[in-house]
Amino acid sequence: MLATRIPWERIESVLTPRFEHKDRAGQVVQGQDLLGATVALVGAGRSNAGQPKTPIRLMASLLYLKQRTVQRQRKILGIVMRRLAEVEICRADYLAGAAG
């Protein structure tokens, strides 16, 4: 089975830091309200907003399938473009023969 042949521990150790929530520095925003000038720090810290954590194995599998799909689509597009070029050459030969 393919799932047992994939080095999941290594893949997880490489991808986990890329998909975890990051600690952000934030921005200082200056403003004005009824009491005078204000200064606020926004976007700082670690956000847990959003969807629950998706398992790394699922993320890696989906990225792999996406890449394979793109490769297949490019291969199919190349075949279609070659066939269209062949059809165009045959059409041009046919029209040249019919005109002559």
C-alpha positions as CSV (number, residue, x, y, z in Angstrom):
1,M,0.0,0.0,0.0
2,L,1.3,3.4,-0.9
3,A,0.4,5.0,2.4
4,T,2.9,2.8,4.2
5,R,5.7,3.6,1.8
6,I,5.5,7.4,2.2
7,P,7.9,8.9,4.8
8,W,5.1,10.7,6.7
9,E,7.2,11.6,9.8
10,R,9.7,13.4,7.6
11,I,7.0,15.1,5.5
12,E,5.1,16.2,8.7
13,S,8.3,17.6,10.3
14,V,9.0,19.7,7.2
15,L,5.5,21.0,6.6
16,T,4.2,21.5,10.1
17,P,6.1,24.8,10.6
18,R,4.8,26.1,7.3
19,F,1.1,25.6,8.3
20,E,1.1,26.6,11.9
21,H,-0.2,29.9,13.2
22,K,2.5,32.5,13.1
23,D,3.3,35.1,15.7
24,R,3.0,38.5,14.0
25,A,4.6,41.8,15.0
26,G,1.5,44.0,14.2
27,Q,1.2,47.6,13.2
28,V,0.9,50.8,15.2
29,V,-2.1,52.8,14.1
30,Q,-2.6,56.4,15.1
31,G,-6.0,57.9,15.1
32,Q,-8.2,60.6,16.5
33,D,-11.3,60.3,18.6
34,L,-13.5,62.5,20.8
35,L,-10.8,62.4,23.6
36,G,-7.9,63.3,21.4
37,A,-5.1,61.4,19.7
38,T,-5.0,57.6,20.0
39,V,-2.4,55.0,19.3
40,A,-3.3,51.3,18.9
41,L,-1.3,48.1,18.2
42,V,-3.3,46.0,15.7
43,G,-2.7,42.6,14.1
44,A,-0.1,41.6,16.7
45,G,0.3,38.2,18.4
46,R,-0.8,34.7,17.5
47,S,-4.2,34.3,15.9
48,N,-6.3,31.2,16.3
49,A,-9.0,32.5,14.1
50,G,-10.2,30.6,11.2
51,Q,-11.0,26.9,10.6
52,P,-9.7,24.2,12.9
53,K,-6.3,22.7,12.2
54,T,-6.3,20.3,9.2
55,P,-4.1,17.2,9.6
56,I,-0.7,17.6,7.8
57,R,-1.1,14.3,6.0
58,L,-4.4,15.5,4.5
59,M,-2.7,18.8,3.4
60,A,0.3,17.0,1.9
61,S,-2.0,14.5,0.1
62,L,-4.2,17.3,-1.3
63,L,-1.1,19.3,-2.5
64,Y,0.2,16.2,-4.2
65,L,-3.1,15.5,-5.9
66,K,-3.3,19.1,-7.1
67,Q,0.2,18.9,-8.5
68,R,-0.5,15.7,-10.3
69,T,-3.8,17.1,-11.7
70,V,-1.9,20.1,-13.1
71,Q,0.7,17.9,-14.7
72,R,-2.0,15.8,-16.3
73,Q,-3.9,18.8,-17.6
74,R,-0.7,20.2,-19.1
75,K,0.0,16.9,-20.8
76,I,-3.5,16.7,-22.2
77,L,-3.3,20.3,-23.4
78,G,0.0,19.5,-25.2
79,I,-1.7,16.5,-26.9
80,V,-4.7,18.6,-27.9
81,M,-2.5,21.4,-29.3
82,R,-0.5,19.0,-31.4
83,R,-3.6,17.4,-32.8
84,L,-5.0,20.9,-33.6
85,A,-1.8,21.7,-35.4
86,E,-2.0,18.5,-37.4
87,V,-5.7,19.2,-38.3
88,E,-4.7,22.7,-39.4
89,I,-1.9,21.4,-41.6
90,C,-4.3,18.8,-43.2
91,R,-6.9,21.5,-43.7
92,A,-4.4,23.8,-45.4
93,D,-3.2,20.9,-47.6
94,Y,-6.8,20.0,-48.5
95,L,-7.7,23.6,-49.4
96,A,-4.5,24.0,-51.4
97,G,-5.4,20.8,-53.4
98,A,-9.0,21.9,-53.9
99,A,-7.9,25.3,-55.2
100,G,-5.4,24.0,-57.6
